[in-house]
Amino acid sequence: MPKEPKHSLAARARVLDAHQQGADWEHVAKHNDIPRATARRIVVSGGPEVKQRGGSRAANIKCTPEIEAALVAYVEENCLLTLEQLKTIVWVDFGVDLSTSLISQKLTGQLHTVKQVRVEPATCNSEVNIQKRKQFALDLLKYSAEGAFIVYYDESNYNLYCKRMQGRALKGKRAIVKLPPSKGKNLQIQCVVSTEVGLLHYETQGGSIKMEENAAIVNAVYDAAKTHPVYQQHFAGKPVVIVLDNAPAHRKTEELVREREDLVLLRLAPYSPMCNPIEGCFSVLKAAIKRFLALSHDAMLSAPRGQMTELHMQLLEQAAEVCMNCMDLRLVNKMALHCAQAVAAAKRGEPMEYGT
């Protein structure tokens, strides 16, 4: 930032005016505390302004404001461009050879930083899906206003390679964790949560889930809801609304479950995990399972040959059983409060930020 001139512009102008009017400009300069040499430069230059001294000159600036604006436009159009690629594009478009460090400096100055990339499906915020998401939000809020017993159902899976992505090691050394040579079968966890009771029901299963098995879970969820004390005390006579997504295992669920008058299967709109509180609950559960498995390396590696598959599956089931208590009433309501913002945005027909 340029320094303020030692003598005010008004004082310098008075010296110049005195000279132009034929008065004693040296006397005026003396009474304005302006040195005689400085006053002479003002008179000779014919202007009171202070010219810039030092600093960068326009002729010497390689990254002009136009190039800087173009860099921002490049990364906003394609966030995956590397500094070398940006350097090449600038050379092609402007004929200027910028260093990668200068490009990085300019982008940082424009508040464009490097961060983890999130994938957003191209059809996530299509007009069709926005309308489906809006209809889901309206239906969900309608059932809530009617006092229905709403539960959220989904499944997740993990295996022996479910581990924390960060660890501690000596500086300059890698953080290494030893795991079995094969990650083995996935253990499927099917969970149902409610903002009224927390974790309502869960089951574990090795391998993939078939449509018939999924329908059996839905029937079990209905029975668990109807026999729960909270339902019998506060929701008697109200319908049970099961919110579920459009996973392959959930196809034909309406056809396979037993028909009941007070059972409603409410489908999430496509690409709408941000509207389902159980997604956040699964994230907390997975973190707890990773902590549990971090203490179970000996059990993973010491399983006798011929019994590895069975013992490893037992370890995964034990991890689920021990960690499942983290999905309590407080967590479910916390995630539901977070999802309420997405549901409200869906009701307004706003595009969703995928991955939140």
N, C-alpha and C positions, 0 to 999 in steps of 0.2 A: 504494500500500500504506500503511495507517494507521501512524502512528508509535507506538512503544511509550510508555506513560505514564512520566513522569519519576519518579513514586513508585510503588512496587510495590503491587499490589492488597492484599497482606497488611498492609502498613504502613497503607494507608488504612482497612482493616477494623479495625485495632487502635484507631484514632482513634474510629471510629463505635461500637465496643464500649464504649470508655471512657465516651462520652457516654450511651449507653443504660443503663450500670450506675451512673450518677451520679458517676463518678470525674472527675478533672481531665483532660479530653480535650486541653486546650491543652498541658499538661505532656507528655502522650503524643506529641502532634504535634511538639513541640520535639525530643524525643529520637529521633524518626524522621525528622528533617530535613524536615518538611513545614511550609511557611509557614502562618502563622496564618489568612490569608485563604483558602487552599486548604482548611485544616482546617474552617473555618466553612462552606464550600460543601458539604463532605462531610456535616457534621452537619445542615445545612438540607435537603439533598436526600434524606437518609435512606438512601443507598446508596453503597458504595465504588466502584462501576463508573464508568469514564470514558466519558461520552457522546461519540458521534461529532461532530466539528466539521468543517464544510465537506464537499466531495465531492458526488457526485450523489445525489439522493434518488429513491426508487422512483417517486414521483409524477411526476418529471420525465424518466424514461427512456422514450423512444419505442420503441426496439427492445428489447423484453423478451426474456428467455430463450426464451419460447414462440415468438416471431416468429423469433428466430435459429435455433431448431431447425427451424422450418417452412421457412426459406430453404434450409437444407442439404437438407431432404427434396425441395424443388422441383428443385434442380439435380441431385440424385442420380437423380430420376425422369426428368428431361429436361435433358441437359447443354447443349443449344443455346439455352436461354432467355437473352435479353439482360437487362441491368440494368433497362431501361425496362419490359420485360415482368414481371420480378420485382416491380418497384415497383407495377405495376397489380394483380398477383395479391395482394400484401400488402394493398393498399387494399380489394380485394373481400373478402378473408377476415377481415381484422382491423379495417378502417376506420381504418388508420394510414397517414399519408402520409410515407414515408421518402424521403430523397434517394438518388440512385444512388451517390453517393460513400460514404454510410454503409453501403449494402448491400454494396458492393465491400469495404469495410473489414471488415465482419462475416464475409463469406465467406473473405477472406484469413486472418482470425484463426482460422477453422475449417480452414485448410490446403486450401481449395478455390481453385485458381489457374486462369488461362486457359492453354490449351494446344491444340495441333493435334488436330483431331478425326479419329479413325480409324473407318472404316466396318467394321462386323461384320455379315455376312449373318445374317438372322433364323434360318436353318436351320443355321448353322455348328455349333452345339452341340446339335442335336437328338439324341434318343436313338438314332435310326437311324445318324446320322453318327458319333456317339461309338463305337458298336459297330463300324462299318466301320473307323474309325481304330484301334480296339483290335486288330481282326483283322489290319490291315496291319502294325502294330507286332509282333505275334506272329509273322507270316510272315517279316518282315525279320530279326528276331532269330534265328529258326530257321535261315534260310539262312546267316546270319553264323556261327552255331555250327557248321554243317556245313562251313564253309570255302569257301563259294561265292565266286566272283569277282563282286562287286556293283558296278554302275555306275549313275550317276544321269543321266537324259536329260531335257532340256527345251529349249524354244526361247524366244527373246526377239526384239524388233525395235526399231529406232530409225530416225530420219531426220535431215535437216539441222537440224531444230529441237531436236535433243537438245543441251541446253546447261545450264550451271550456272545455278542460280536466284538466286545472289547474286554481286554484283560490287562494284567500288570506284569511287567517284566523289567529286567535290568536295562538301563539306557543303552541303546545300540543293539539290543537283543530282541528277537521276536517272542511274542506271547504265544506259546504252543500248547494245545490241549490234545491229548491222545484219546482217540475214539475207536470203536470197533471198525474193522475194514468195511463193513456193510451197515447202512443205516437201518436195515430191516423194514418190516411192515409199518405202515402208519397206524396209529391208534386214533380212531374217530371219536370225538366227544360231541354228543348232542345235548344241548342245554336249553332250558326254558327259564326265563326270568320274568319277574313282574315288579312293578314299582310298589305293590302292596305287600309282597311277602319276600322279595329278594329272589333267591334261587328256588324255583318251584320244583324242578325235576331235571335229572340228567342221567344219561346212559353212556357207556363206552362200548366200543366195538372195534375189533381188528378188521382191516381191509375196508373196502368201499361199502357204501350204504345203498341198498336197492330201494326201489319205489315202495315195495310192499313193507319193508322194514320201516321206512319213513312213515307210512300210514299207521303202522302199529305204534310208533312213538306219539303221533298226534292223538291217537285214541287214549294212550296212557296219560298224556298231558291233560286231556279233557277230564279223565277220571281223577287225576291228582288235584286239579283245580276245584272240581265239585266237592271233593271230600276234605278240602283244606278248611281249617277253622275260620280263617279270615273270610273266605268266600261265604261260608254258611252263616256267619254272623253279620256281614255287611253287604253281601252281594246276592243273597238268596233270591232266586227268580230272575236274575239278570243273565244275559248271554255271555258265553266265554268267547272272546275274540283272540284268535291266534294269529299273530303277525309273522309271516315267513316270506322268504325271498323266492326267486325263480330258479334255484339250482336244479340240475338234472334230476336229483333224487326226489325233488318236490313235485315232479310232473304227475299228473293224474291223482294228486292227493285228494282232491274233492270227490273223485270217483271211488277211491279205495277205502276211505274212512267210513265208519258207520254213520249213517245219516241221523242227525239230531236237530231238533228245532232250535235249540239254544246254543249251537256251535257255529261260529263264523270264522272262515279262513280268509284273512285279509292279506292280499299279496302286495309286497313292496313293488314300487315301480322299478324298471330297469336302471341299473347304475345308481342305486340309492342306499348304499350302506350307511351313509351319514344320518339317515332317518331311523336307524335301528339301534337302540341302546346296547344290545347284546354284543355288538361289534367292539365297542370300547371295553366291555367286560372281558371279552376274549383276550384283548391285548394285555390286560392286567393278569389274567390267568396264565397266559403264555410266559410272562415275565416271572411269575412265581414258579412255574414248572422249570424254567431255565435255571433258577436258583437251586431248586431241588436236585436237578440232574447234575449240577456242578459239583455236588457233594457225593455223587454216586458213580464216579469213574471206576473205582475198584470193582463194584458190582457189575459194571458193564464189561470190563476186560477179563474178569476172573470166571465167567460162566463156562462150565465144562463143555467140551465139544459134544455135539449131539443134543444138548439142552439149551443152546444159545437162544434159539427163536422163542421158546417158551418162557425162559427166564427174562429175556429182554422185554417181552410183552407184559410180563408181570410187573417189571420195574416201571414201565410206562403207565400201567393201570394204578400202581401205587402212587406215582407222581400226581396223577389226576385226583385220586382220592384225598391225598394230603393237602393239595393246593386248592381244592374246590371251595373251601370255606372263605376264600378271599372274595367270592362273588356274593357278598352280603347285601342287605337292604340299602345300606348307605351307598355302596358302590353303584348299584343299579339306579338309584335315584339321581346320583351325580351324573351318570352317563345319560339318563333320560332328560335331565335339565339341559345338558349340552346338545342333545338331539332336538330338543324343542325349538331351538333357533333355526335348525335346518328345516323342520316341519313347517314353521311359520313362513320361512322364505319360499318353500315349495308351494304353500297355499297362495302366496302372492304371485306365483308364476315366475320366480327369479331363477336364473341358471345356478347350478350347484358347483361349488369348488370340490372337485373329486379328490378323495383321499383325506378328508378332514374328519 
